[in-house]
Amino acid sequence: MWVANVFLFLALEWWVLFRWQTQQEWNFYLFLFLLASPTVVFLLCVMLFPEKLTEETDFKSHFFKRNRWFFALAALLPLLDFIDTPLKSVDHLLAQGPAYFLTIPLVSILCVIGAATDNEKYHKFFSVFFLVYIVAFISINLSVLA
């Protein structure tokens, strides 16, 4: 499930980064900052799969060996987005609406819990919740690139 979630988040990330196309003035620090989120998503992708795939690969065991780092890194993504959004403009930040201001702390907190727990029920819940929530968020807030 997290493979699908990370793929969807990566697509969302590039959708959001596309909004920087109108930025007239760039500097190297802005460029480095904008590389942070895709780099974190890349690291999440790397962590989802073992180095060597065999028929005996136990993905569940692999996931739980890495879930602390996986969710610690994932918790950075909403925070990076919360920095990114007002950098575009304060008006852009305010235009995101209430769902955005709920999403940032909610996803951050759920990721921190994911990093802190090995509870299988929590991880099953969170993987499904994240997928449903992010699809709903995209449908409500980001279906049109403006």
MARTI-416973 format. One record per residue (C-alpha): residue number from 1; residue in one letter; x, y, z. Coordinates in nm, 2 decimals, decimal comma. Last residue first. Layout:
<recs>
<rec NUM 'a' <X Y Z>>
...
</recs>
This chain:
<recs>
<rec 146 'a' <-0,35 2,76 -1,11>>
<rec 145 'l' <-0,32 2,39 -1,16>>
<rec 144 'v' <-0,67 2,24 -1,13>>
<rec 143 's' <-0,75 1,93 -0,92>>
<rec 142 'l' <-0,54 2,06 -0,63>>
<rec 141 'n' <-0,76 2,15 -0,34>>
<rec 140 'i' <-1,07 1,93 -0,33>>
<rec 139 's' <-0,98 1,63 -0,55>>
<rec 138 'i' <-0,61 1,64 -0,43>>
<rec 137 'f' <-0,72 1,64 -0,07>>
<rec 136 'a' <-0,97 1,36 -0,13>>
<rec 135 'v' <-0,70 1,15 -0,30>>
<rec 134 'i' <-0,46 1,23 -0,02>>
<rec 133 'y' <-0,72 1,14 0,25>>
<rec 132 'v' <-0,81 0,80 0,09>>
<rec 131 'l' <-0,45 0,70 0,04>>
<rec 130 'f' <-0,34 0,82 0,38>>
<rec 129 'f' <-0,63 0,65 0,56>>
<rec 128 'v' <-0,55 0,32 0,39>>
<rec 127 's' <-0,18 0,33 0,49>>
<rec 126 'f' <-0,26 0,47 0,83>>
<rec 125 'f' <-0,51 0,20 0,92>>
<rec 124 'k' <-0,27 -0,08 0,82>>
<rec 123 'h' <0,01 0,09 1,01>>
<rec 122 'y' <-0,20 0,13 1,32>>
<rec 121 'k' <-0,31 -0,23 1,31>>
<rec 120 'e' <0,05 -0,35 1,27>>
<rec 119 'n' <0,16 -0,16 1,59>>
<rec 118 'd' <0,53 -0,11 1,54>>
<rec 117 't' <0,50 0,24 1,68>>
<rec 116 'a' <0,71 0,56 1,70>>
<rec 115 'a' <0,77 0,62 1,33>>
<rec 114 'g' <0,41 0,57 1,25>>
<rec 113 'i' <0,31 0,81 1,54>>
<rec 112 'v' <0,55 1,07 1,39>>
<rec 111 'c' <0,38 1,01 1,05>>
<rec 110 'l' <0,03 1,05 1,19>>
<rec 109 'i' <0,15 1,38 1,35>>
<rec 108 's' <0,29 1,52 1,03>>
<rec 107 'v' <-0,02 1,41 0,83>>
<rec 106 'l' <-0,25 1,58 1,07>>
<rec 105 'p' <-0,03 1,89 1,12>>
<rec 104 'i' <-0,01 1,97 0,74>>
<rec 103 't' <-0,36 1,84 0,64>>
<rec 102 'l' <-0,57 2,06 0,87>>
<rec 101 'f' <-0,42 2,39 0,74>>
<rec 100 'y' <-0,45 2,26 0,38>>
<rec 99 'a' <-0,82 2,16 0,43>>
<rec 98 'p' <-0,89 2,51 0,56>>
<rec 97 'g' <-0,81 2,69 0,24>>
<rec 96 'q' <-0,51 2,68 0,01>>
<rec 95 'a' <-0,58 3,04 -0,10>>
<rec 94 'l' <-0,42 3,17 0,22>>
<rec 93 'l' <-0,08 3,02 0,12>>
<rec 92 'h' <-0,10 3,15 -0,23>>
<rec 91 'd' <-0,19 3,50 -0,10>>
<rec 90 'v' <0,12 3,47 0,12>>
<rec 89 's' <0,33 3,41 -0,19>>
<rec 88 'k' <0,52 3,13 -0,35>>
<rec 87 'l' <0,74 3,11 -0,04>>
<rec 86 'p' <0,42 3,08 0,15>>
<rec 85 't' <0,36 2,73 0,00>>
<rec 84 'd' <0,72 2,60 0,02>>
<rec 83 'i' <0,76 2,63 0,39>>
<rec 82 'f' <0,44 2,44 0,46>>
<rec 81 'd' <0,54 2,19 0,19>>
<rec 80 'l' <0,86 2,12 0,37>>
<rec 79 'l' <0,67 2,06 0,69>>
<rec 78 'p' <0,43 1,83 0,51>>
<rec 77 'l' <0,73 1,63 0,37>>
<rec 76 'l' <0,94 1,61 0,69>>
<rec 75 'a' <0,70 1,36 0,85>>
<rec 74 'a' <0,78 1,12 0,56>>
<rec 73 'l' <1,15 1,11 0,67>>
<rec 72 'a' <1,06 1,01 1,03>>
<rec 71 'f' <0,80 0,78 0,88>>
<rec 70 'f' <1,05 0,58 0,67>>
<rec 69 'w' <1,32 0,60 0,94>>
<rec 68 'r' <1,10 0,44 1,20>>
<rec 67 'n' <0,94 0,20 0,95>>
<rec 66 'r' <1,26 0,05 0,84>>
<rec 65 'k' <1,27 -0,30 1,01>>
<rec 64 'f' <0,88 -0,29 0,99>>
<rec 63 'f' <0,89 -0,25 0,62>>
<rec 62 'h' <1,14 -0,54 0,56>>
<rec 61 's' <0,94 -0,77 0,78>>
<rec 60 'k' <0,62 -0,69 0,58>>
<rec 59 'f' <0,81 -0,72 0,25>>
<rec 58 'd' <0,93 -1,07 0,32>>
<rec 57 't' <1,15 -1,15 0,02>>
<rec 56 'e' <1,15 -1,53 -0,04>>
<rec 55 'e' <1,09 -1,50 -0,41>>
<rec 54 't' <1,40 -1,28 -0,42>>
<rec 53 'l' <1,45 -0,90 -0,43>>
<rec 52 'k' <1,79 -0,77 -0,33>>
<rec 51 'e' <1,84 -0,43 -0,18>>
<rec 50 'p' <1,51 -0,44 0,00>>
<rec 49 'f' <1,23 -0,22 -0,12>>
<rec 48 'l' <1,04 0,05 0,07>>
<rec 47 'm' <1,35 0,23 0,19>>
<rec 46 'v' <1,45 0,33 -0,17>>
<rec 45 'c' <1,11 0,48 -0,23>>
<rec 44 'l' <1,12 0,68 0,09>>
<rec 43 'l' <1,46 0,81 -0,01>>
<rec 42 'f' <1,32 0,92 -0,34>>
<rec 41 'v' <1,04 1,10 -0,16>>
<rec 40 'v' <1,30 1,28 0,06>>
<rec 39 't' <1,49 1,38 -0,25>>
<rec 38 'p' <1,17 1,51 -0,42>>
<rec 37 's' <1,10 1,72 -0,11>>
<rec 36 'a' <1,45 1,87 -0,07>>
<rec 35 'l' <1,51 1,96 -0,43>>
<rec 34 'l' <1,30 2,27 -0,40>>
<rec 33 'f' <1,52 2,39 -0,11>>
<rec 32 'l' <1,83 2,35 -0,33>>
<rec 31 'f' <1,68 2,55 -0,61>>
<rec 30 'l' <1,57 2,82 -0,36>>
<rec 29 'y' <1,93 2,83 -0,23>>
<rec 28 'f' <2,08 2,85 -0,58>>
<rec 27 'n' <1,88 3,16 -0,66>>
<rec 26 'w' <1,58 3,21 -0,88>>
<rec 25 'e' <1,40 3,52 -0,99>>
<rec 24 'q' <1,10 3,50 -1,23>>
<rec 23 'q' <0,90 3,23 -1,06>>
<rec 22 't' <0,63 3,14 -1,31>>
<rec 21 'q' <0,74 2,77 -1,33>>
<rec 20 'w' <0,73 2,74 -0,95>>
<rec 19 'r' <0,37 2,60 -0,98>>
<rec 18 'f' <0,52 2,29 -1,13>>
<rec 17 'l' <0,65 2,20 -0,79>>
<rec 16 'v' <0,29 2,13 -0,67>>
<rec 15 'w' <0,23 1,88 -0,95>>
<rec 14 'w' <0,57 1,73 -0,90>>
<rec 13 'e' <0,49 1,67 -0,53>>
<rec 12 'l' <0,14 1,53 -0,61>>
<rec 11 'a' <0,30 1,28 -0,85>>
<rec 10 'l' <0,55 1,19 -0,58>>
<rec 9 'f' <0,26 1,16 -0,32>>
<rec 8 'l' <0,08 0,92 -0,55>>
<rec 7 'f' <0,39 0,71 -0,59>>
<rec 6 'v' <0,45 0,72 -0,22>>
<rec 5 'n' <0,09 0,61 -0,15>>
<rec 4 'a' <0,10 0,33 -0,41>>
<rec 3 'v' <0,43 0,19 -0,27>>
<rec 2 'w' <0,28 0,24 0,08>>
<rec 1 'm' <0,00 0,00 0,00>>
</recs>
